Amino acid sequence: MIFDKRTERIVLAIFFLVALCIPLFLEENSFFVGKVTTILILIVFVMSLDFLVGRVGLVTLGHALFYGLGGYLFAILAPEYEAVNFWMYAMYIMGICALIALVVGAVVLRTSGIYFIMITLAISQMAYYFFFDSLEFGGGDGLFIFMKPETSIFGLSFLDLDNPTHFYYLALLAVLITLMVIKIILRSRFGRIVEASRLNPERTEALGYNIFAFRLISYVIGSMLAAYAGLLFALQYGYVNPQFMTWEMSGTALVMSILGGMGTIYGAILGVITYEGLEYLFEHFTEEWLLFMGGAIILMVLMLRKGLAGYLEKLLEKKP
């Protein structure tokens, strides 16, 4: 069974049942449908980061580099006033990001700990300032996407991405695919070796496994998933700018991962929903909402050492 924990099955069942029904009740409220769509895209991004941080052991503050590249590559590669095929360009973009991640990973993975955090942060900020200072790529304003792609497969099209509800279901499908891909990887022999390299790298290497290669492949996988999330976000709002690549974006995703329960993968769902819910609540409550937001996050981190997923597992898992 892919989802071996009872808590995981309960949380995912409730989440997908509710998520499937949301547009049915909010179809005429495009703002909330769009807001929930953004939450779904962020879940994909946070899952990709949670995979790297919680299961591979690569704490990075440069993950937003690939989130931004996902949007920029589409804006650069796609014809300005022509609807291209979404699936084809998604594969192009993820393939290009995989090559970039291969090069970046080959450099950054030669470091570890705080040095890994700093070098990933530095590379991400280099990319940020490159696009910010480049007039060819729109500078600080970024690039606009005037035509959303079409989604036909063998001539059959089921989703119109200009329709907010259809785009919502595309984002929900992305959450499901990302979740399944990561869980299948983790349950495979590859995933078990990656897990072992995080828990005891010396013993894993002594058994003859090339830890560097396994971590590099994992880094590439996480980066591709982040690029896919960035592509969806850029398509939803019709633009991409350097803010997609800032360290704040990576830091916020890391906070969401910690809130949800680092390494659980499904905890990304809990973390993103909680973070976005608190932000929406506090910013409509007071102008000093950042102060309350920070205080709430600190309290939750101190009280829930294993995140929301860890707390739910403590309540729902059967004790032997």
C-alpha positions in Angstrom: 0.0 0.0 0.0 1.4 3.4 -1.0 -0.2 5.2 1.9 0.6 3.0 4.8 -0.4 5.3 7.7 -4.0 5.6 8.8 -3.7 9.3 9.4 -2.3 9.8 5.9 -5.2 8.0 4.3 -7.8 9.9 6.4 -6.2 13.4 5.7 -5.9 12.7 2.0 -9.4 11.3 1.6 -10.9 14.3 3.3 -8.7 16.7 1.4 -9.5 15.3 -2.1 -13.2 14.9 -1.4 -13.5 18.5 -0.2 -11.3 19.8 -3.0 -13.3 18.0 -5.7 -16.5 19.7 -4.4 -15.2 23.3 -3.8 -15.9 24.6 -7.4 -19.4 23.2 -7.2 -20.2 25.5 -4.3 -18.0 28.5 -5.3 -18.4 28.4 -9.1 -19.8 32.0 -9.2 -17.1 33.3 -6.8 -14.1 33.3 -9.1 -11.9 35.0 -6.4 -12.1 32.1 -4.0 -11.8 29.5 -6.7 -8.6 31.4 -7.8 -7.3 31.6 -4.2 -7.8 27.9 -3.7 -6.1 27.2 -7.0 -3.1 29.1 -5.8 -3.1 27.1 -2.6 -3.1 23.8 -4.7 -0.1 25.1 -6.7 1.8 26.0 -3.6 1.1 22.5 -2.2 2.9 21.1 -5.3 5.8 23.4 -4.7 6.0 22.7 -0.9 5.8 18.9 -1.6 8.8 19.1 -3.9 10.7 21.0 -1.2 9.5 18.6 1.6 10.8 15.7 -0.5 14.3 17.3 -0.6 14.4 18.6 2.9 12.5 16.0 4.9 13.4 12.8 3.0 16.7 13.4 1.2 18.2 15.7 3.9 19.0 18.6 1.6 17.9 21.9 3.4 17.9 24.5 0.6 17.0 28.2 0.5 17.3 28.2 -3.3 14.4 26.0 -4.3 12.5 29.0 -5.7 15.1 29.2 -8.5 13.3 26.4 -10.3 9.9 27.7 -9.4 10.7 30.9 -11.2 12.4 29.1 -14.1 9.2 27.1 -14.7 7.3 30.4 -15.5 10.2 32.2 -17.3 10.9 29.2 -19.6 7.3 29.1 -20.8 7.1 32.9 -21.3 10.4 32.7 -23.3 9.7 29.5 -25.3 6.0 29.8 -26.2 4.9 32.0 -29.1 3.4 35.2 -27.7 0.0 35.0 -29.4 -0.4 31.3 -30.2 -1.9 28.6 -27.9 0.6 25.8 -27.6 0.0 22.4 -26.1 0.3 22.5 -22.3 1.5 18.9 -21.9 4.2 19.2 -24.5 5.6 22.5 -23.1 5.4 21.2 -19.6 7.7 18.3 -20.6 10.0 20.7 -22.4 10.2 23.0 -19.4 10.7 20.2 -16.9 13.4 18.6 -19.1 15.3 21.9 -19.4 15.0 22.4 -15.6 16.3 18.9 -15.1 19.4 19.7 -17.1 19.9 23.0 -15.2 19.4 21.1 -11.9 21.9 18.5 -12.9 24.5 21.2 -13.4 23.6 23.2 -10.3 23.3 20.0 -8.2 26.7 18.8 -9.3 28.1 22.0 -7.8 26.1 22.5 -4.7 26.1 18.8 -3.5 29.8 19.0 -3.0 29.0 21.0 0.1 26.8 20.1 3.1 25.0 21.6 6.1 25.1 25.4 6.3 27.4 25.6 3.3 24.8 23.9 1.2 22.1 26.3 2.4 24.3 29.3 1.6 25.4 28.2 -1.9 21.9 27.3 -3.0 20.7 30.7 -1.6 23.5 32.4 -3.5 22.8 30.8 -6.8 19.1 31.5 -6.5 19.8 35.2 -5.8 22.2 35.3 -8.7 19.3 34.2 -11.0 17.0 36.7 -9.3 19.3 39.6 -10.0 20.0 38.4 -13.6 16.3 38.5 -14.5 15.7 41.7 -12.5 18.5 43.5 -14.3 17.7 42.1 -17.8 15.6 44.3 -19.9 15.2 41.5 -22.5 13.3 39.5 -19.9 11.2 42.4 -18.6 13.4 43.5 -15.7 11.6 43.8 -12.4 8.2 43.7 -14.2 8.9 40.3 -15.7 7.2 38.8 -18.7 3.5 38.5 -19.5 1.7 35.4 -20.9 -1.1 36.5 -23.2 -2.3 33.1 -24.4 -3.0 30.2 -22.1 -2.1 26.8 -23.7 -4.6 24.3 -24.8 -4.7 20.8 -23.2 -5.7 18.4 -26.0 -4.4 14.9 -26.0 -4.7 13.0 -29.3 -7.1 15.7 -30.4 -9.3 15.5 -27.3 -9.5 18.5 -25.0 -11.2 18.3 -21.6 -9.9 21.4 -20.0 -10.1 25.1 -21.0 -7.5 26.9 -19.0 -9.2 30.2 -19.5 -12.0 28.8 -17.3 -11.0 29.2 -13.6 -12.8 26.0 -12.7 -11.0 24.0 -15.3 -7.7 25.5 -14.2 -8.6 24.6 -10.6 -9.0 20.9 -11.6 -5.7 21.0 -13.5 -4.0 22.2 -10.3 -5.7 19.5 -8.2 -4.6 16.9 -10.7 -1.0 18.3 -10.3 -1.3 17.8 -6.5 -2.4 14.2 -7.0 0.3 13.4 -9.5 3.1 15.0 -7.4 1.9 13.1 -4.3 1.8 9.8 -6.1 5.2 10.3 -7.9 6.9 11.1 -4.6 5.3 8.3 -2.6 6.1 5.7 -5.4 9.7 7.0 -5.4 10.0 6.8 -1.6 8.7 3.2 -1.5 11.0 2.0 -4.3 14.5 0.7 -3.8 15.9 4.1 -4.9 13.8 5.8 -2.2 15.0 3.4 0.5 18.6 4.1 -0.4 18.0 7.9 -0.3 16.4 7.5 3.1 19.4 5.5 4.3 21.8 8.1 3.0 20.0 10.7 5.1 19.9 8.7 8.2 23.4 7.1 8.0 25.5 8.3 5.1 28.7 6.6 6.2 27.1 3.2 6.5 25.2 3.6 3.2 28.4 4.5 1.4 30.2 1.6 3.1 27.6 -0.7 1.5 28.8 0.4 -1.9 26.2 3.0 -2.8 27.2 6.3 -4.5 25.4 8.8 -2.2 26.3 11.7 -4.4 24.6 10.2 -7.4 21.4 9.3 -5.5 21.2 12.8 -4.0 21.9 14.4 -7.4 19.0 12.4 -8.9 16.7 13.4 -6.0 17.7 17.0 -6.4 16.8 16.9 -10.1 13.4 15.3 -9.3 12.6 17.9 -6.7 13.6 20.7 -9.0 11.5 19.4 -11.9 8.4 19.3 -9.6 9.1 22.9 -8.4 9.4 24.0 -12.1 6.0 22.4 -12.8 4.5 24.4 -9.9 6.0 27.6 -11.1 4.6 27.0 -14.6 1.1 26.5 -13.2 1.4 29.7 -11.1 2.6 31.8 -14.1 -0.2 30.5 -16.3 -2.8 31.2 -13.6 -1.9 34.8 -13.3 -0.6 35.4 -16.8 2.9 36.7 -15.8 6.2 35.8 -14.3 8.7 38.1 -12.6 11.9 37.8 -10.5 9.9 37.7 -7.3 9.2 34.1 -8.0 12.9 33.4 -7.3 13.5 35.3 -4.1 14.8 33.6 -1.0 11.6 34.7 0.7 9.7 32.3 -1.6 11.9 29.4 -0.6 11.8 30.4 3.1 8.0 30.7 3.1 7.8 27.2 1.5 10.2 25.8 4.2 8.0 27.3 6.9 4.9 25.7 5.4 6.8 22.3 5.3 7.8 22.6 8.9 4.2 23.6 10.0 2.7 20.6 8.1 5.3 18.1 9.3 8.6 17.9 7.6 9.2 14.6 5.7 5.6 13.4 5.8 4.9 14.8 2.2 1.1 14.9 2.9 1.9 17.4 5.7 2.6 19.9 2.9 -1.2 20.0 2.4 -1.8 20.8 6.0 1.1 23.3 6.2 0.0 25.3 3.1 -3.7 25.5 4.1 -2.8 26.5 7.6 -0.3 29.2 6.6 -2.5 30.7 3.9 -5.6 30.5 6.2 -3.8 32.4 9.0 -2.4 34.9 6.5 -5.9 35.6 5.1 -7.4 35.8 8.6 -4.8 38.2 10.1 -4.4 40.5 7.1 -8.2 41.1 7.2 -8.1 41.6 11.0 -5.4 44.2 11.5 -2.8 46.2 9.6 -0.1 44.7 11.9 -1.0 41.3 10.6 2.7 40.3 10.1 3.3 40.6 13.8 0.4 38.2 14.7 1.3 35.9 11.8 4.9 35.6 13.1 3.7 35.0 16.6 1.3 32.3 15.6 3.9 30.5 13.5 6.4 30.6 16.4 3.8 29.2 18.8 2.8 26.4 16.5 6.4 25.4 15.8 7.1 25.3 19.6 4.0 23.4 20.5 3.9 21.0 17.5 7.5 19.8 17.3 6.6 17.3 14.5 4.1 19.6 12.7 0.4 19.2 12.2 0.8 15.8 10.6 2.9 14.6 13.6 0.2 15.8 16.0 -2.6 14.1 14.0 -0.6 10.9 13.8 -0.2 11.0 17.6 -4.0 11.2 17.9 -5.1 8.8 15.2 -2.5 6.1 14.9 -3.2 2.9 16.8 -0.6 2.3 19.5 0.7 -1.3 19.7 
